[in-house]
Amino acid sequence: MDGGSIAVPLTILFIILKVTGVITWSWVWVLSPLWISLALGLLGLVAFLLIAVIMVKVLHKDRPTLKVPGPAGRLTR
């Protein structure tokens, strides 16, 4: 079992403990392994997308513009 899949068994354990009365936590905390892992996954996705956008902007900043022939063979920007 890898580190990313601990949320599901932990949530199942918390649900069993809640239903049997061993713990008296709120359902928000019983289900917290799921929403915490979801929040961390979304945070990672946002970070990845932010880095990708920055990299694209940096890599294309100094790139020369491509001139292609337009209609009638004239060069256009």
PDB file of N, CA, C and O in Angstrom, chain B, residues numbered from 101:
ATOM      1  N   MET B 101       0.855  -1.177   0.000  1.00  0.00           N
ATOM      2  CA  MET B 101       0.000   0.000   0.000  1.00  0.00           C
ATOM      3  C   MET B 101       0.899   1.238   0.000  1.00  0.00           C
ATOM      4  O   MET B 101       1.796   1.357   0.835  1.00  0.00           O
ATOM      5  N   ASP B 102       0.661   2.141  -0.921  1.00  0.00           N
ATOM      6  CA  ASP B 102       1.463   3.353  -0.970  1.00  0.00           C
ATOM      7  C   ASP B 102       0.860   4.410  -0.054  1.00  0.00           C
ATOM      8  O   ASP B 102      -0.237   4.228   0.474  1.00  0.00           O
ATOM      9  N   GLY B 103       1.584   5.525   0.135  1.00  0.00           N
ATOM     10  CA  GLY B 103       1.161   6.566   1.057  1.00  0.00           C
ATOM     11  C   GLY B 103      -0.113   7.269   0.654  1.00  0.00           C
ATOM     12  O   GLY B 103      -0.827   7.783   1.515  1.00  0.00           O
ATOM     13  N   GLY B 104      -0.424   7.309  -0.651  1.00  0.00           N
ATOM     14  CA  GLY B 104      -1.599   8.016  -1.112  1.00  0.00           C
ATOM     15  C   GLY B 104      -2.904   7.283  -0.861  1.00  0.00           C
ATOM     16  O   GLY B 104      -3.970   7.898  -0.893  1.00  0.00           O
ATOM     17  N   SER B 105      -2.845   5.988  -0.613  1.00  0.00           N
ATOM     18  CA  SER B 105      -4.079   5.224  -0.464  1.00  0.00           C
ATOM     19  C   SER B 105      -4.450   4.997   1.001  1.00  0.00           C
ATOM     20  O   SER B 105      -5.322   4.176   1.285  1.00  0.00           O
ATOM     21  N   ILE B 106      -3.820   5.694   1.926  1.00  0.00           N
ATOM     22  CA  ILE B 106      -4.126   5.516   3.347  1.00  0.00           C
ATOM     23  C   ILE B 106      -5.459   6.157   3.724  1.00  0.00           C
ATOM     24  O   ILE B 106      -6.046   5.795   4.744  1.00  0.00           O
ATOM     25  N   ALA B 107      -5.944   7.096   2.925  1.00  0.00           N
ATOM     26  CA  ALA B 107      -7.160   7.827   3.272  1.00  0.00           C
ATOM     27  C   ALA B 107      -8.392   6.916   3.311  1.00  0.00           C
ATOM     28  O   ALA B 107      -9.219   7.046   4.214  1.00  0.00           O
ATOM     29  N   VAL B 108      -8.525   6.016   2.369  1.00  0.00           N
ATOM     30  CA  VAL B 108      -9.725   5.167   2.311  1.00  0.00           C
ATOM     31  C   VAL B 108      -9.794   4.201   3.493  1.00  0.00           C
ATOM     32  O   VAL B 108     -10.828   4.155   4.159  1.00  0.00           O
ATOM     33  N   PRO B 109      -8.746   3.429   3.787  1.00  0.00           N
ATOM     34  CA  PRO B 109      -8.847   2.539   4.956  1.00  0.00           C
ATOM     35  C   PRO B 109      -9.016   3.298   6.272  1.00  0.00           C
ATOM     36  O   PRO B 109      -9.720   2.836   7.170  1.00  0.00           O
ATOM     37  N   LEU B 110      -8.379   4.450   6.386  1.00  0.00           N
ATOM     38  CA  LEU B 110      -8.519   5.253   7.592  1.00  0.00           C
ATOM     39  C   LEU B 110      -9.946   5.767   7.746  1.00  0.00           C
ATOM     40  O   LEU B 110     -10.488   5.789   8.851  1.00  0.00           O
ATOM     41  N   THR B 111     -10.548   6.177   6.641  1.00  0.00           N
ATOM     42  CA  THR B 111     -11.941   6.639   6.683  1.00  0.00           C
ATOM     43  C   THR B 111     -12.875   5.500   7.062  1.00  0.00           C
ATOM     44  O   THR B 111     -13.794   5.684   7.860  1.00  0.00           O
ATOM     45  N   ILE B 112     -12.643   4.329   6.495  1.00  0.00           N
ATOM     46  CA  ILE B 112     -13.469   3.161   6.839  1.00  0.00           C
ATOM     47  C   ILE B 112     -13.331   2.838   8.324  1.00  0.00           C
ATOM     48  O   ILE B 112     -14.320   2.542   8.994  1.00  0.00           O
ATOM     49  N   LEU B 113     -12.112   2.894   8.832  1.00  0.00           N
ATOM     50  CA  LEU B 113     -11.887   2.644  10.259  1.00  0.00           C
ATOM     51  C   LEU B 113     -12.625   3.671  11.114  1.00  0.00           C
ATOM     52  O   LEU B 113     -13.277   3.312  12.095  1.00  0.00           O
ATOM     53  N   PHE B 114     -12.524   4.946  10.744  1.00  0.00           N
ATOM     54  CA  PHE B 114     -13.205   5.998  11.494  1.00  0.00           C
ATOM     55  C   PHE B 114     -14.722   5.817  11.456  1.00  0.00           C
ATOM     56  O   PHE B 114     -15.394   6.038  12.463  1.00  0.00           O
ATOM     57  N   ILE B 115     -15.265   5.420  10.310  1.00  0.00           N
ATOM     58  CA  ILE B 115     -16.716   5.202  10.196  1.00  0.00           C
ATOM     59  C   ILE B 115     -17.151   4.054  11.103  1.00  0.00           C
ATOM     60  O   ILE B 115     -18.163   4.154  11.797  1.00  0.00           O
ATOM     61  N   ILE B 116     -16.387   2.970  11.094  1.00  0.00           N
ATOM     62  CA  ILE B 116     -16.716   1.824  11.959  1.00  0.00           C
ATOM     63  C   ILE B 116     -16.669   2.238  13.426  1.00  0.00           C
ATOM     64  O   ILE B 116     -17.555   1.881  14.203  1.00  0.00           O
ATOM     65  N   LEU B 117     -15.638   2.991  13.807  1.00  0.00           N
ATOM     66  CA  LEU B 117     -15.538   3.442  15.196  1.00  0.00           C
ATOM     67  C   LEU B 117     -16.670   4.397  15.571  1.00  0.00           C
ATOM     68  O   LEU B 117     -17.156   4.367  16.702  1.00  0.00           O
ATOM     69  N   LYS B 118     -17.088   5.237  14.638  1.00  0.00           N
ATOM     70  CA  LYS B 118     -18.190   6.172  14.887  1.00  0.00           C
ATOM     71  C   LYS B 118     -19.514   5.424  15.027  1.00  0.00           C
ATOM     72  O   LYS B 118     -20.281   5.692  15.952  1.00  0.00           O
ATOM     73  N   VAL B 119     -19.788   4.494  14.123  1.00  0.00           N
ATOM     74  CA  VAL B 119     -21.058   3.766  14.143  1.00  0.00           C
ATOM     75  C   VAL B 119     -21.165   2.891  15.391  1.00  0.00           C
ATOM     76  O   VAL B 119     -22.248   2.748  15.958  1.00  0.00           O
ATOM     77  N   THR B 120     -20.052   2.309  15.817  1.00  0.00           N
ATOM     78  CA  THR B 120     -20.088   1.446  17.005  1.00  0.00           C
ATOM     79  C   THR B 120     -20.042   2.239  18.311  1.00  0.00           C
ATOM     80  O   THR B 120     -20.176   1.663  19.390  1.00  0.00           O
ATOM     81  N   GLY B 121     -19.855   3.551  18.218  1.00  0.00           N
ATOM     82  CA  GLY B 121     -19.877   4.380  19.418  1.00  0.00           C
ATOM     83  C   GLY B 121     -18.558   4.496  20.150  1.00  0.00           C
ATOM     84  O   GLY B 121     -18.511   5.056  21.245  1.00  0.00           O
ATOM     85  N   VAL B 122     -17.481   3.979  19.571  1.00  0.00           N
ATOM     86  CA  VAL B 122     -16.176   4.058  20.217  1.00  0.00           C
ATOM     87  C   VAL B 122     -15.683   5.508  20.232  1.00  0.00           C
ATOM     88  O   VAL B 122     -15.079   5.949  21.210  1.00  0.00           O
ATOM     89  N   ILE B 123     -15.934   6.234  19.171  1.00  0.00           N
ATOM     90  CA  ILE B 123     -15.587   7.653  19.119  1.00  0.00           C
ATOM     91  C   ILE B 123     -16.862   8.468  18.952  1.00  0.00           C
ATOM     92  O   ILE B 123     -17.847   7.989  18.389  1.00  0.00           O
ATOM     93  N   THR B 124     -16.837   9.690  19.442  1.00  0.00           N
ATOM     94  CA  THR B 124     -18.019  10.554  19.346  1.00  0.00           C
ATOM     95  C   THR B 124     -17.715  11.796  18.523  1.00  0.00           C
ATOM     96  O   THR B 124     -18.288  12.860  18.755  1.00  0.00           O
ATOM     97  N   TRP B 125     -16.818  11.656  17.569  1.00  0.00           N
ATOM     98  CA  TRP B 125     -16.435  12.784  16.726  1.00  0.00           C
ATOM     99  C   TRP B 125     -17.600  13.194  15.826  1.00  0.00           C
ATOM    100  O   TRP B 125     -18.525  12.422  15.573  1.00  0.00           O
ATOM    101  N   SER B 126     -17.518  14.431  15.357  1.00  0.00           N
ATOM    102  CA  SER B 126     -18.438  14.901  14.340  1.00  0.00           C
ATOM    103  C   SER B 126     -18.137  14.151  13.038  1.00  0.00           C
ATOM    104  O   SER B 126     -17.021  13.679  12.820  1.00  0.00           O
ATOM    105  N   TRP B 127     -19.162  14.052  12.174  1.00  0.00           N
ATOM    106  CA  TRP B 127     -18.964  13.379  10.886  1.00  0.00           C
ATOM    107  C   TRP B 127     -17.945  14.104  10.021  1.00  0.00           C
ATOM    108  O   TRP B 127     -17.292  13.491   9.177  1.00  0.00           O
ATOM    109  N   VAL B 128     -17.810  15.401  10.229  1.00  0.00           N
ATOM    110  CA  VAL B 128     -16.792  16.158   9.479  1.00  0.00           C
ATOM    111  C   VAL B 128     -15.409  15.579   9.740  1.00  0.00           C
ATOM    112  O   VAL B 128     -14.610  15.424   8.816  1.00  0.00           O
ATOM    113  N   TRP B 129     -15.125  15.260  11.002  1.00  0.00           N
ATOM    114  CA  TRP B 129     -13.802  14.713  11.344  1.00  0.00           C
ATOM    115  C   TRP B 129     -13.691  13.230  11.003  1.00  0.00           C
ATOM    116  O   TRP B 129     -12.601  12.745  10.701  1.00  0.00           O
ATOM    117  N   VAL B 130     -14.787  12.520  11.047  1.00  0.00           N
ATOM    118  CA  VAL B 130     -14.760  11.099  10.660  1.00  0.00           C
ATOM    119  C   VAL B 130     -14.391  10.978   9.188  1.00  0.00           C
ATOM    120  O   VAL B 130     -13.635  10.086   8.801  1.00  0.00           O
ATOM    121  N   LEU B 131     -14.928  11.880   8.369  1.00  0.00           N
ATOM    122  CA  LEU B 131     -14.664  11.844   6.926  1.00  0.00           C
ATOM    123  C   LEU B 131     -13.452  12.705   6.530  1.00  0.00           C
ATOM    124  O   LEU B 131     -13.168  12.860   5.343  1.00  0.00           O
ATOM    125  N   SER B 132     -12.749  13.256   7.507  1.00  0.00           N
ATOM    126  CA  SER B 132     -11.634  14.164   7.215  1.00  0.00           C
ATOM    127  C   SER B 132     -10.505  13.557   6.380  1.00  0.00           C
ATOM    128  O   SER B 132      -9.908  14.287   5.589  1.00  0.00           O
ATOM    129  N   PRO B 133     -10.174  12.272   6.505  1.00  0.00           N
ATOM    130  CA  PRO B 133      -9.122  11.761   5.614  1.00  0.00           C
ATOM    131  C   PRO B 133      -9.453  11.926   4.135  1.00  0.00           C
ATOM    132  O   PRO B 133      -8.562  12.146   3.314  1.00  0.00           O
ATOM    133  N   LEU B 134     -10.752  11.819   3.794  1.00  0.00           N
ATOM    134  CA  LEU B 134     -11.142  11.971   2.391  1.00  0.00           C
ATOM    135  C   LEU B 134     -11.019  13.417   1.936  1.00  0.00           C
ATOM    136  O   LEU B 134     -10.431  13.689   0.889  1.00  0.00           O
ATOM    137  N   TRP B 135     -11.574  14.359   2.722  1.00  0.00           N
ATOM    138  CA  TRP B 135     -11.527  15.746   2.254  1.00  0.00           C
ATOM    139  C   TRP B 135     -10.148  16.357   2.389  1.00  0.00           C
ATOM    140  O   TRP B 135      -9.807  17.265   1.630  1.00  0.00           O
ATOM    141  N   ILE B 136      -9.342  15.885   3.336  1.00  0.00           N
ATOM    142  CA  ILE B 136      -7.964  16.387   3.429  1.00  0.00           C
ATOM    143  C   ILE B 136      -7.151  15.904   2.229  1.00  0.00           C
ATOM    144  O   ILE B 136      -6.397  16.681   1.643  1.00  0.00           O
ATOM    145  N   SER B 137      -7.298  14.629   1.858  1.00  0.00           N
ATOM    146  CA  SER B 137      -6.550  14.128   0.701  1.00  0.00           C
ATOM    147  C   SER B 137      -7.038  14.787  -0.589  1.00  0.00           C
ATOM    148  O   SER B 137      -6.242  15.042  -1.492  1.00  0.00           O
ATOM    149  N   LEU B 138      -8.340  15.064  -0.680  1.00  0.00           N
ATOM    150  CA  LEU B 138      -8.873  15.767  -1.842  1.00  0.00           C
ATOM    151  C   LEU B 138      -8.308  17.186  -1.916  1.00  0.00           C
ATOM    152  O   LEU B 138      -7.914  17.646  -2.987  1.00  0.00           O
ATOM    153  N   ALA B 139      -8.270  17.871  -0.782  1.00  0.00           N
ATOM    154  CA  ALA B 139      -7.732  19.241  -0.748  1.00  0.00           C
ATOM    155  C   ALA B 139      -6.250  19.258  -1.121  1.00  0.00           C
ATOM    156  O   ALA B 139      -5.807  20.141  -1.854  1.00  0.00           O
ATOM    157  N   LEU B 140      -5.490  18.295  -0.626  1.00  0.00           N
ATOM    158  CA  LEU B 140      -4.065  18.230  -0.981  1.00  0.00           C
ATOM    159  C   LEU B 140      -3.877  17.918  -2.463  1.00  0.00           C
ATOM    160  O   LEU B 140      -2.973  18.461  -3.100  1.00  0.00           O
ATOM    161  N   GLY B 141      -4.716  17.056  -3.012  1.00  0.00           N
ATOM    162  CA  GLY B 141      -4.648  16.754  -4.436  1.00  0.00           C
ATOM    163  C   GLY B 141      -4.964  17.965  -5.296  1.00  0.00           C
ATOM    164  O   GLY B 141      -4.288  18.217  -6.293  1.00  0.00           O
ATOM    165  N   LEU B 142      -5.992  18.717  -4.911  1.00  0.00           N
ATOM    166  CA  LEU B 142      -6.340  19.931  -5.653  1.00  0.00           C
ATOM    167  C   LEU B 142      -5.247  20.988  -5.521  1.00  0.00           C
ATOM    168  O   LEU B 142      -4.944  21.694  -6.483  1.00  0.00           O
ATOM    169  N   LEU B 143      -4.658  21.095  -4.338  1.00  0.00           N
ATOM    170  CA  LEU B 143      -3.551  22.034  -4.145  1.00  0.00           C
ATOM    171  C   LEU B 143      -2.363  21.664  -5.029  1.00  0.00           C
ATOM    172  O   LEU B 143      -1.718  22.538  -5.607  1.00  0.00           O
ATOM    173  N   GLY B 144      -2.080  20.379  -5.131  1.00  0.00           N
ATOM    174  CA  GLY B 144      -1.008  19.927  -6.013  1.00  0.00           C
ATOM    175  C   GLY B 144      -1.302  20.209  -7.474  1.00  0.00           C
ATOM    176  O   GLY B 144      -0.409  20.583  -8.234  1.00  0.00           O
ATOM    177  N   LEU B 145      -2.552  20.029  -7.866  1.00  0.00           N
ATOM    178  CA  LEU B 145      -2.950  20.308  -9.246  1.00  0.00           C
ATOM    179  C   LEU B 145      -2.817  21.790  -9.563  1.00  0.00           C
ATOM    180  O   LEU B 145      -2.313  22.154 -10.625  1.00  0.00           O
ATOM    181  N   VAL B 146      -3.262  22.646  -8.655  1.00  0.00           N
ATOM    182  CA  VAL B 146      -3.144  24.087  -8.857  1.00  0.00           C
ATOM    183  C   VAL B 146      -1.676  24.497  -8.941  1.00  0.00           C
ATOM    184  O   VAL B 146      -1.307  25.315  -9.783  1.00  0.00           O
ATOM    185  N   ALA B 147      -0.843  23.936  -8.074  1.00  0.00           N
ATOM    186  CA  ALA B 147       0.588  24.247  -8.116  1.00  0.00           C
ATOM    187  C   ALA B 147       1.205  23.808  -9.440  1.00  0.00           C
ATOM    188  O   ALA B 147       2.000  24.542 -10.027  1.00  0.00           O
ATOM    189  N   PHE B 148       0.845  22.620  -9.913  1.00  0.00           N
ATOM    190  CA  PHE B 148       1.353  22.129 -11.185  1.00  0.00           C
ATOM    191  C   PHE B 148       0.948  23.042 -12.337  1.00  0.00           C
ATOM    192  O   PHE B 148       1.771  23.388 -13.184  1.00  0.00           O
ATOM    193  N   LEU B 149      -0.331  23.430 -12.362  1.00  0.00           N
ATOM    194  CA  LEU B 149      -0.808  24.300 -13.438  1.00  0.00           C
ATOM    195  C   LEU B 149      -0.148  25.677 -13.385  1.00  0.00           C
ATOM    196  O   LEU B 149       0.175  26.253 -14.424  1.00  0.00           O
ATOM    197  N   LEU B 150       0.051  26.200 -12.189  1.00  0.00           N
ATOM    198  CA  LEU B 150       0.713  27.494 -12.036  1.00  0.00           C
ATOM    199  C   LEU B 150       2.153  27.431 -12.536  1.00  0.00           C
ATOM    200  O   LEU B 150       2.603  28.332 -13.243  1.00  0.00           O
ATOM    201  N   ILE B 151       2.872  26.380 -12.175  1.00  0.00           N
ATOM    202  CA  ILE B 151       4.247  26.210 -12.646  1.00  0.00           C
ATOM    203  C   ILE B 151       4.271  26.031 -14.161  1.00  0.00           C
ATOM    204  O   ILE B 151       5.155  26.567 -14.829  1.00  0.00           O
ATOM    205  N   ALA B 152       3.310  25.284 -14.713  1.00  0.00           N
ATOM    206  CA  ALA B 152       3.264  25.073 -16.163  1.00  0.00           C
ATOM    207  C   ALA B 152       3.032  26.386 -16.897  1.00  0.00           C
ATOM    208  O   ALA B 152       3.677  26.642 -17.914  1.00  0.00           O
ATOM    209  N   VAL B 153       2.124  27.222 -16.404  1.00  0.00           N
ATOM    210  CA  VAL B 153       1.854  28.507 -17.043  1.00  0.00           C
ATOM    211  C   VAL B 153       3.085  29.402 -16.977  1.00  0.00           C
ATOM    212  O   VAL B 153       3.432  30.058 -17.960  1.00  0.00           O
ATOM    213  N   ILE B 154       3.742  29.431 -15.830  1.00  0.00           N
ATOM    214  CA  ILE B 154       4.956  30.246 -15.689  1.00  0.00           C
ATOM    215  C   ILE B 154       6.047  29.757 -16.640  1.00  0.00           C
ATOM    216  O   ILE B 154       6.723  30.564 -17.278  1.00  0.00           O
ATOM    217  N   MET B 155       6.218  28.443 -16.734  1.00  0.00           N
ATOM    218  CA  MET B 155       7.248  27.886 -17.621  1.00  0.00           C
ATOM    219  C   MET B 155       6.953  28.217 -19.083  1.00  0.00           C
ATOM    220  O   MET B 155       7.868  28.552 -19.835  1.00  0.00           O
ATOM    221  N   VAL B 156       5.703  28.129 -19.488  1.00  0.00           N
ATOM    222  CA  VAL B 156       5.342  28.456 -20.871  1.00  0.00           C
ATOM    223  C   VAL B 156       5.641  29.914 -21.151  1.00  0.00           C
ATOM    224  O   VAL B 156       6.192  30.244 -22.201  1.00  0.00           O
ATOM    225  N   LYS B 157       5.284  30.795 -20.222  1.00  0.00           N
ATOM    226  CA  LYS B 157       5.543  32.223 -20.426  1.00  0.00           C
ATOM    227  C   LYS B 157       7.034  32.516 -20.488  1.00  0.00           C
ATOM    228  O   LYS B 157       7.470  33.316 -21.316  1.00  0.00           O
ATOM    229  N   VAL B 158       7.822  31.882 -19.628  1.00  0.00           N
ATOM    230  CA  VAL B 158       9.271  32.113 -19.603  1.00  0.00           C
ATOM    231  C   VAL B 158       9.925  31.561 -20.866  1.00  0.00           C
ATOM    232  O   VAL B 158      10.785  32.217 -21.456  1.00  0.00           O
ATOM    233  N   LEU B 159       9.527  30.368 -21.283  1.00  0.00           N
ATOM    234  CA  LEU B 159      10.154  29.749 -22.449  1.00  0.00           C
ATOM    235  C   LEU B 159       9.776  30.445 -23.750  1.00  0.00           C
ATOM    236  O   LEU B 159      10.554  30.418 -24.704  1.00  0.00           O
ATOM    237  N   HIS B 160       8.623  31.058 -23.812  1.00  0.00           N
ATOM    238  CA  HIS B 160       8.178  31.698 -25.046  1.00  0.00           C
ATOM    239  C   HIS B 160       8.421  33.203 -25.063  1.00  0.00           C
ATOM    240  O   HIS B 160       8.070  33.871 -26.035  1.00  0.00           O
ATOM    241  N   LYS B 161       9.016  33.748 -24.003  1.00  0.00           N
ATOM    242  CA  LYS B 161       9.217  35.188 -23.928  1.00  0.00           C
ATOM    243  C   LYS B 161      10.219  35.681 -24.962  1.00  0.00           C
ATOM    244  O   LYS B 161       9.975  36.691 -25.622  1.00  0.00           O
ATOM    245  N   ASP B 162      11.326  34.996 -25.114  1.00  0.00           N
ATOM    246  CA  ASP B 162      12.384  35.431 -26.017  1.00  0.00           C
ATOM    247  C   ASP B 162      12.318  34.752 -27.377  1.00  0.00           C
ATOM    248  O   ASP B 162      13.258  34.858 -28.164  1.00  0.00           O
ATOM    249  N   ARG B 163      11.252  34.074 -27.658  1.00  0.00           N
ATOM    250  CA  ARG B 163      11.111  33.357 -28.917  1.00  0.00           C
ATOM    251  C   ARG B 163      10.811  34.349 -30.041  1.00  0.00           C
ATOM    252  O   ARG B 163       9.923  35.189 -29.894  1.00  0.00           O
ATOM    253  N   PRO B 164      11.526  34.267 -31.146  1.00  0.00           N
ATOM    254  CA  PRO B 164      11.248  35.200 -32.248  1.00  0.00           C
ATOM    255  C   PRO B 164       9.883  34.922 -32.862  1.00  0.00           C
ATOM    256  O   PRO B 164       9.404  33.788 -32.864  1.00  0.00           O
ATOM    257  N   THR B 165       9.276  35.964 -33.375  1.00  0.00           N
ATOM    258  CA  THR B 165       7.979  35.782 -34.011  1.00  0.00           C
ATOM    259  C   THR B 165       8.160  35.129 -35.374  1.00  0.00           C
ATOM    260  O   THR B 165       9.129  35.398 -36.084  1.00  0.00           O
ATOM    261  N   LEU B 166       7.247  34.300 -35.712  1.00  0.00           N
ATOM    262  CA  LEU B 166       7.312  33.565 -36.967  1.00  0.00           C
ATOM    263  C   LEU B 166       6.576  34.355 -38.040  1.00  0.00           C
ATOM    264  O   LEU B 166       5.415  34.725 -37.867  1.00  0.00           O
ATOM    265  N   LYS B 167       7.261  34.610 -39.147  1.00  0.00           N
ATOM    266  CA  LYS B 167       6.634  35.322 -40.260  1.00  0.00           C
ATOM    267  C   LYS B 167       6.312  34.314 -41.346  1.00  0.00           C
ATOM    268  O   LYS B 167       7.187  33.594 -41.826  1.00  0.00           O
ATOM    269  N   VAL B 168       5.061  34.273 -41.718  1.00  0.00           N
ATOM    270  CA  VAL B 168       4.629  33.351 -42.763  1.00  0.00           C
ATOM    271  C   VAL B 168       4.004  34.155 -43.889  1.00  0.00           C
ATOM    272  O   VAL B 168       3.441  35.226 -43.659  1.00  0.00           O
ATOM    273  N   PRO B 169       4.104  33.644 -45.093  1.00  0.00           N
ATOM    274  CA  PRO B 169       3.500  34.365 -46.201  1.00  0.00           C
ATOM    275  C   PRO B 169       1.980  34.406 -46.057  1.00  0.00           C
ATOM    276  O   PRO B 169       1.342  33.389 -45.784  1.00  0.00           O
ATOM    277  N   GLY B 170       1.420  35.581 -46.242  1.00  0.00           N
ATOM    278  CA  GLY B 170      -0.028  35.746 -46.188  1.00  0.00           C
ATOM    279  C   GLY B 170      -0.585  35.666 -47.602  1.00  0.00           C
ATOM    280  O   GLY B 170       0.058  35.121 -48.499  1.00  0.00           O
ATOM    281  N   PRO B 171      -1.763  36.203 -47.795  1.00  0.00           N
ATOM    282  CA  PRO B 171      -2.344  36.199 -49.136  1.00  0.00           C
ATOM    283  C   PRO B 171      -1.489  37.019 -50.079  1.00  0.00           C
ATOM    284  O   PRO B 171      -0.911  38.027 -49.671  1.00  0.00           O
ATOM    285  N   ALA B 172      -1.404  36.624 -51.271  1.00  0.00           N
ATOM    286  CA  ALA B 172      -0.634  37.302 -52.319  1.00  0.00           C
ATOM    287  C   ALA B 172       0.868  37.269 -52.046  1.00  0.00           C
ATOM    288  O   ALA B 172       1.613  38.077 -52.601  1.00  0.00           O
ATOM    289  N   GLY B 173       1.324  36.342 -51.194  1.00  0.00           N
ATOM    290  CA  GLY B 173       2.753  36.178 -50.970  1.00  0.00           C
ATOM    291  C   GLY B 173       3.411  37.228 -50.098  1.00  0.00           C
ATOM    292  O   GLY B 173       4.634  37.212 -49.959  1.00  0.00           O
ATOM    293  N   ARG B 174       2.655  38.144 -49.502  1.00  0.00           N
ATOM    294  CA  ARG B 174       3.251  39.161 -48.622  1.00  0.00           C
ATOM    295  C   ARG B 174       3.491  38.556 -47.252  1.00  0.00           C
ATOM    296  O   ARG B 174       2.726  37.704 -46.799  1.00  0.00           O
ATOM    297  N   LEU B 175       4.563  39.000 -46.587  1.00  0.00           N
ATOM    298  CA  LEU B 175       4.848  38.552 -45.232  1.00  0.00           C
ATOM    299  C   LEU B 175       3.952  39.300 -44.252  1.00  0.00           C
ATOM    300  O   LEU B 175       3.802  40.519 -44.328  1.00  0.00           O
ATOM    301  N   THR B 176       3.373  38.560 -43.353  1.00  0.00           N
ATOM    302  CA  THR B 176       2.515  39.168 -42.338  1.00  0.00           C
ATOM    303  C   THR B 176       2.984  38.750 -40.955  1.00  0.00           C
ATOM    304  O   THR B 176       3.699  37.758 -40.814  1.00  0.00           O
ATOM    305  N   ARG B 177       2.592  39.489 -39.947  1.00  0.00           N
ATOM    306  CA  ARG B 177       2.960  39.158 -38.572  1.00  0.00           C
ATOM    307  C   ARG B 177       1.908  38.314 -37.943  1.00  0.00           C
ATOM    308  O   ARG B 177       2.038  37.930 -36.781  1.00  0.00           O
TER     309      ARG B 177
END
